[in-house]
Amino acid sequence: MVNRFVDEGDGACAFAQSLYYKVVDTLKKTKDLLNKITFMLSPRQKRYAVIVMVMSMMAALMETLGVAVVMPVLDMMLDIQGVKTRWYMEPFVEIFHLDTNGKVIWFVCMGVVGIYIVKTLYFVFYTWVSTKYSYMVQRELSVRMLEAYMKQGYQFFLDHNTTRLLNGISSDTASIYNVLKTIFTCIMKLLTIVCIGGYIMMQSVQMATVLMLLAGMCLMGIQVMYRKSMSRNGVRRRELLCEMNQYAMEAIQGHKEVLVMNKQKFFAKAYEDARARYSRAAATVDMGTSIPVYLIEVVCVAGVMLAVAIQMMSTANPGELITQLSSIAVGAFRILPALGAITSGINMIMVCMPQLNACHETIKLVTELEKRESEQAERKSQYREAQFQKELSLRSVTFRYPAGEDNILENVDLKVKKGEAIALIGPSGAGKTTASDIILSLLKPTQGQVLMDGIDVEDLGEQWNRIIGYVPQFTYIIDASIRHNIAFGEKEKSIDDALIWSCLKIAQLDEFVRKLPQGLDTMVGERGVRFSGGQRQRLAIARTLYRNPDILVLDEATAALDNETEAEFMQAIEALQGTKTLIIVAHRLTTVRNCDVIYEVKDKKITVKDKTEIFGEE
């Protein structure tokens, strides 16, 4: 017998200890959540958040007032004469001369209506403010996320999946909206419970105690039931969303190959499977945010009815409790949806945590980058007016990709004089494109420097982007007009049409464009599908020349062109010799025949090649 009581005592202690640890864990996670949100919000957003918080408190008071106004109505129905002497009615009786029953009835009824009208208008305004604020934060964080990605540099995009980046900008930042909106709702509902609980306590301490205990039990019980499930499905839902969008993107972007190879069913089935798994995870999440409302309703109604029964049975004249119990019942039933909203909100926050964590990590990373940029700004500012005067050089450059084991380039030296045209040739995979990416400052050397007139291009910052231009093998064409493709990224009002025509002429594309019915306003289609390969490449030259760079890097710019188109394209390039410094990366030797110096990229080195060895005597 003694052992049994000891065991039961140990069990109770274990339960209490487990409950204690869960409460502490919940508090830690809440603190972590608030710290992450605070870190991500700008000072202006924090100020607005304080305003919304204050409005949440006012909303809770409005809810309590909506419960309290029931008391005058019930008092009036039970004793219309006695209601005039109540503390809450005496001032109004004197001010408005409520000397007849009819005046009292009209005043009380119209007062209740007026209070509910004001309450409703306030809640509409509060909902508008909190929703607008949450969307504002989502919008600004989404923009900041995109800026964060763009600041990571070229290597970042090589290392990360495009779909996941797009999800980071869209669905991850959407979770911020859900979390903020939920937090504001939970705060308002929690304050509502506290205020109404305080009002009920003034009426009956026993009833208030029962309600608060039930509320606490429901919150803790539901968290124990759903916490792990919500967290797990939140992670799973995010992963499946990425997988689902990945299949959709691959099917759409690779539509030509998909159609030719008749693989539509494969991609449709893969998408369908991912979508089905996502739907199951999402359904579990939705159930976890909906079911608690009904569970709370059953438990709280049962508890309230039990408390009412006990209260009435312990009173000699239950009729005297009608007003008190009625107002308490109204308050209790206002607490029910508030409890449901809090539990559903907590589960929603758990589901959104993986996305919020991803946002936090990205913003944290960009904050560190911005800090470093700020520290480097003074050093870079001295080169704002720097111009390319003499030569571009690679000094003892070694490069290895972060995930690679071997060097791609090793202790490389290279010099390019202003106005010179050089070529980088070599077998596939030798490092020609890597070398050009290092010159473009897309990749940072593992060791060594890229220098312009003795200045490290890393110190030039944006000025280097103005000095150097780039024509890739596959030109990125936006689904816009010829004008906007050449001016690429310029605002409409700042576009110079005369300069565009001049660039088109140099690129030998002006006659073609003039013959088009809409001229510069001609839409080129997504990825330039309405233009031939040669026309797209010449459009790329015009785009680069529009910025008037001193150095032009062409990376396998003719690789996808036929011989005739390549010849036409190279005529446009050769017309630039002497006026621009040209760095031509090429696989075909015919492309680089007229270059001043030819370098071979091979075995991690870059060496000068004798043109007579390549082309023979001419």
N, C-alpha and C positions, 0 to 999 in steps of 0.2 A: 504493500500500500504506500509506504513511504517513498519507495523507489519510483512508483508511478507519479506521485506528486512532484518529485525531483525532476523526472523526465519531462513532465508537463511544464514545470518552471523553466527548464532548459530550453524547451521548444518555444516558450513565450519570449525568452531572452533572445534566442536566435532570430525569431521573427522581428522583434523590436530592433535588433542590430541590423538586420537586412533592410528594414524599412529606413533606418537612420542613414545607411550608406546610399540607398537609392535617392533619398532626399538631398544628401550632400552632392551626389553625382549630378542630380538634376540642376541644383544651384550652380555647380561648376560649369555645366554645359550652357546654362542661361547666361552666365557671366561671359563665357567664351563667345557666345552668339552676339551679345551686345558689344563686346570689344571689337569683333570683326566688322559689324555694321558701322560702328563709330569710326573705325579706321577707314572704311570705304567712303564715308560721307564727307563732302567738302564742308568748309566752315559755313557757307550759306545754307547748305542742306541741313546742317545741324540746327541752325537758328530756326528754320522752318519747322523742323521736327519738334522743337520745344513748343512752338505755337500750336501744333496739332495735338501735342500731349495735353496742354492746358485746355484745349477744346474738348478733349476726351473726358477730362474731369468735369467740365460743364455739362457734357452729355449725360454723365452718370447722375449728376444732381437733377437734371431734367427728368430722367427715368424715375428717380425717387419721388420727385414732385408729382409725376403722373400717377404714382401709387397713392401718395398721401391725399390727393384730392377726392379719393373715394370716401374718406371718412366724413366730410361735411354732407355728402349726399345721403349716406346711411343715417347719420344723426338727424338730418332733416326729415327723413322718412319715418323715423321712430318717434321723434319729439321735436316738432317744428318750433315750438315755443322755447324749448330748452336750448336749441342750437344757437339762438341769439346771444346767449350768455357764455358760449364757448370762447376760449382765449383767442382762437383764430378768427372768430366772427365779430367780436365786440368792436374793434376799430372800424370795420366796414359798416356796421349798423349805425354808428354815430356819424360817420362821414357822409354816407349815402341816404341817411334817414330811412332805414329799412323798418318802418313801423307797422307794416302789414305782412301777413303770411305770404300773400301773392308776391310782394316785392322780394321777400327772402327767397322764395322758390325760384323766381326769375334770376335773381342775382347769383345764387349758387349754381344753377344749371348753366347760365351763360358764362359764369366764371370758369367752370370746368371745361366748357367748350373752348373758351379763349385760351386757357392754359394748354390744352391739347393742340390748338392751332399753332401757338408759339413753339411748343415742343416739336411739332412736326416740321415747321419751317426751319428750326434750328438744326434738326437732324438731317434735313435735306442739304442745308448749307455745310454742315460738318462732313457729311458723306462726300460732297463735291470737293471740299478742301483736301480731305485725306486721300481721296482717289487721285486728284490732280497731283498732289505732292508725290504719291507713290509712283505714278507714271513719269513724273519729272525726274525722279531719282533713277528709275529704270532707263529712261532715254539717255540721261547724261552718263550713266555708268556704261551703257551700251557703246556710246561714242568713245568713252575713255578706254573701254576694252579694245575697240578697234585701233585706237591710237597706241594702246599698249602693245598690240601685236605688231604694228608697223614699226615700232621703236626697237623691236627685238633684233632686227637685222635679218639678212638673207638666210643665215644658217638656221634661224628659228623656223622658217617656213620649210626648209629641207627636212627638219626633224619632226614636224608635226603634221597630222592628218588634216586636210582641208575641211572635212565635214565637222570634225571636233572643234575647229576654230570658229566655224559658222555657228555651231551650237553654243559656243561660248558667248558670242555676240548676241544671239537671239534668246534661246531657251534659258541659258544660265542667268542672264540679266532679268528675264521675265520672272525668275524665282525671287529676285530681290523685291519686285513689286508684290508678289504673293506674301513674302515674309513681312515686309513693312506694313502692308494692309492688315495682315493677321495680327501683328503686334499691337497696332493701334486699336483693333477690334477687341483683342484680349484685355488690354489695359482698360478700355472703356467698360467692358463687361465685368471685369474684376472690381472696378470702382463702383459699378452699379450694384453688384452683390454686397459689397461692404456698406454702401449707403443704405440700401434697402434693408440689409441685415441690422444696421444700427436703428433704423426706423422701427423694425419689428421688435427689437430689443426694448425699445421704449414702451411698446405695447405689452410684450410678454417675454421675459427672459428665457423661460423654458422653451417656448416655440423657436426663439432665435437660436438658442443653443442646439436644438434638434436640427434645424436647417443648416447651420454652419457645419455641424458634424457630418451630416449627410453629404453636403457639398464637398468637404474635404475627402471623405471616403470615396466618393464617386471619382473625383479627380485622380487620386492616387491609384484606385483600382483600375481605371481605364488606362492610365499610363503604364502600369505593370502589364496589362493585357496586350497593349498595342505598340509599346515603345520599340522593341526589337524588330517587329514586323514592319513598322513604318520606315525605320532607318534602312533596313535591308532592301525593301522595295523601292525606296528613294534612289539608292545606288543603282539598282537593277534597271529602274525606269530610265535613268539618264544614259546608261550604257546601251540599252536597247534602242533609245531614240537616236543615238549616234549611228548604230548599226543600220537601223532602218533608213535613215537619211543617206547613209553611204551607198546602199544598194540603189536608191532612187537616183542619186547623183551620177553614179557610174552608168546606169542605164540611159540617162538623158545625155550626159556628156559624150558617151561612146556610142550614140545612137546609130552612126553610120556603120561601124563594125558590127554592132548588135544586129542590125537589119540584114546586112550582107551575109553574116554567118548564121542567121535565123536562130538567135539565142534569146529572143524575147521572153519565151516561157521560163528560161532559167532565172533571169533577173526578176521577172514578175513573181515567181515562186519564192525566191530568196527574200524579196521584199514582203511578200505575204506572210512567210514564216516569222520574220522579225516583227512584223506588225502584230501578229497574233500574240507573240510573247510579250510585246509591249502592252497590248490591250489587257492581258491577264494581270500584269503588274500594276497597270493604271487602275484597273477595276478593284484590285485589293486595296490600293491607296484610297480610292473613292469610298469604298465600304468603311475603311478605317476612320474617315472623316465624317461619315454620315451616321453610322450605327450608334456611337456614343450618345447622341441626342436622345434616342429612344430609350436607351438603357437608363440614362439619368432621369428621364421623365417618369418611368415606372418606379424607380427607387425613391425619388423625391415625393411623388404623389402618395405613395404608400406611407412614407414617413410622416408627411404632413397630416394625412388623415388619421394616423395613429395618435399623433400629438393632439389633434383637435378632439378626438374621442376621449382621450385621457383628461384633457382640460375641462371638457363639458361634464364629464362624469364626476369630477372632483369639485364641481361648483353646485351649490344648492339651487341657484336660479340661472340656468343656462341662457335665458333670454337676455340677461344683462351683458352677455359676452358677444352678442350678435355683431355689434359695430366693430368691436375689437377683432374678433375672429375673421370677419369679412375682409377688413383691411389687411390683416395678416395673410389671408388666403390669396388676395390679389397680389400682395408683395411676393409671396412664395411662387406664384405662377409667373411672375415677371423674372424671378431668379432662374427658373428652369431653362428658358432659352439662352440666358446669359451663360449658364454652366455648360450647356451644349455647345455654344459658340467657342468657349474657352478650350474645351477638350478637343473639338474638331480643329481649332486653330493650332494647338500644340502639336497634334498629329501632322498637320499640314507643314508646320515649320520643320519637323523631323524629316519629312519627305524631301523638302527643299534644301536641306543642309548640304548634300553633296554638291549641288549646283552653286550654292552660296560659298562653299569652301573653295570651289574652283575660281569663282570671281575674286575672292579675297586673295588667293595666291597670285593671280595675274596682276591685280592692282598693287599688291605688295611689291611684286617684281618691278613694275613700271615706276613705282615710287622711288625705289632704289636707283633705277636708271635716271630718273629725273634729277635726283640728288647729285649723281655723278656728272650729269650734263651741266648742272648748275655750277659745279666746281670747276668744270673744264671751260665754261663759257668765256671767262676772262682771257684764258690762253688763246682760244679760237678767235676772239674778237679782233686781235691784232692782224689777222689775215683776211679780213672782210673784203679788202680791196686788192687782194693778191691776184696776179695775172700770170699766165703761162708765158715765160720769156725765153727759156733756153732748152731745158731737157727734162724728160721724165725718166726715172731710173728705179730699178729694183735692186736693193742692196742686201746681199746675203739672205735672201728670202727662202725660208723653209715653211712648208705647209703640210699639215696632216688634219684630216677631218676628226672632229671630237670622238666619234665612235670608231675611228679607224685605228689600225695597228701600225701601218706603214706610212711613211711620208709620200706625198704625191710629188712634191717638189723639194729639192734639197740643196741649200746653199746656192741659190740662183742669183746671178747678176745679169742685168739687162739695161741698156740705155737707148732712149729714143729721143732724137733731136727734134726741135720744133720744126714743123713743115715736112718732116720725113714720113715716108710710108713704109712700114715694116710688116712682115708677115710672120705668123707663128704656124708652122706646119708640124706634122708628126702623125704617128699611128693613133687610132682610136684608143681612148683611155689613157693616153700618155700624160695628160694634164694641161692641154691647150686651153680648154674652157676654164679650168681652175685658175690658170695664170691670168686670163682676161678678167675673171671675177675678182681676183686680188687687185688688179690694176683699177678696176671700177670701184674698189673699196666695199664690195659686197661681202667678200671674205677677208678676214683679218689674218695676216701671216702668223704662223706659230712662232716664228723667229724672223728677224729682219724687218726692213722698212720699204715702203713705196714712197719715193721722194719726187716732188715737183720743184725744180730749182732749189733743191736742198731742204725743202720744207716737207715734213711728214704729212701725207694727205689726210691722216687721221686728225691732224690739228686744223686742217682747212675747213672741216665740217661741211656746211651747205655750199660753201664757195666751190668746193671740189665738184659737187653735183652740177654746178653751172658751167664749169670748165670742161667736163667730160660728157660725151654723148654715147649712145649705145644702140646698135641695130642687131637684134638677136636672130637666130635661125627661124624661129616661129614668132612672128610679130603678134603682140596682143592687140587685137582690134576690138574697140567697144562698139556696142550696138547703137551707133549715133551717126551723125552726118560726117562728111569728109572734113568739114571745118572743125568740128569738135574732136575728131580723131587726130588731126594735125596739131591743134592747139592744146590737146590732151591735158586736162586738169586746170585749164584757164577759165576764169569767169567770162560769161558772154560779153559783158561790156568792155572787157580788156583785150578781146581778140582782135588782132590786126590782119584784116583780109589781104591787104597789099603784101604784107610779109608772107602770108600763106601762099599767095600766087608766086612770089619770088622763090620760095622753097620748092614748090611744085615744079617750077621751071628747071631748077637745078637737078631735081630728081627725075626730070624728063617725063613728067606725068601731067603737065599743065594742059597739053593739047587734048588728052583723053578726057580730063575733067571738064574742059570748056564745051566739049561736044555733048555732055550729059544734059538732059532737059532741066534738071534742077541744080546743076553746077555744084558749088560747095555745099549746098543743102541736101545733096544726094545721100540717102541712108545706105551705109555699107553692109548692114545686116550683122547679126551676131557672129563674132569671130571672122568678119569680113567675107562671108560666104558668097557675096555678089561680085567679088573681085578675084582676079586670077592670082596665082602665087607671086608672080613678078610684080603685079600692081600693088599687092599688099606690102612687099618688101620696099618698093619705091615710096609707098606711103609712109613706111617706117623711117626712110631717109628724110623725107620732108618733115616729119614730126621731130626728128632729132635736130635738123637744121633750124627749125623754128626757134629753138632755144639758143642758137648760135654758139655751140661749144667750140673750144679750141682743139680738142682731141676727140677723135671718133673711133670707137671700138666696134668692129664688125665680127660677130662670133658665128662662124659657119652660115653667114647670111645668104649664101647661094646654094647651100647643100640640098635644099628641096626643089631647086629650079632645074629646068631642062637646059640644054646647052645654049639654045637660041635666047631664052629668057635671061640666062646667066650673062650672056654677052651684052645684052641691053642694060642689064642692071650694073655691070661693071663699067660700062661707059659713063653712067651717072657718077659712080664712085671715083673713077679716074679723073673726072672733071674737077674733083675737089682737091686733087694732089697739088701740093704747094700752098694751098690756102688753108688746109686743115692738116693736122697731124693724124695719120691713119695707122691704126693697129688692126690688121686683118687676120683673123683666125680662120684657117681654111684647110680642107681636106684635099680639094682639087688643086693641082699645081697650076692649072691654067688661070685660076683666079688671082694668083699672086705673081704672075710673070713680070708685071711692071712695077713691083715694089722695089724700093731702094735697097733694103736689107732683108734677107730671109733668115729666120731663126728656126732651128729644129728643136722640138720638145720631145725628149726621149730619155729613158732611164733616169728620170727625176732631175734631168739637167736641161738647160737651154743653151744651145751653141749656135754660132753663126755658120751658115752654109754658103759655100761658093756657088753663085748662080750658074756658072758654067758646068759645075758638077751635076746640077739639077736639070738644066735645059740644054746643055751642050753649047758649042760655039754658035753664035748668031751673027 
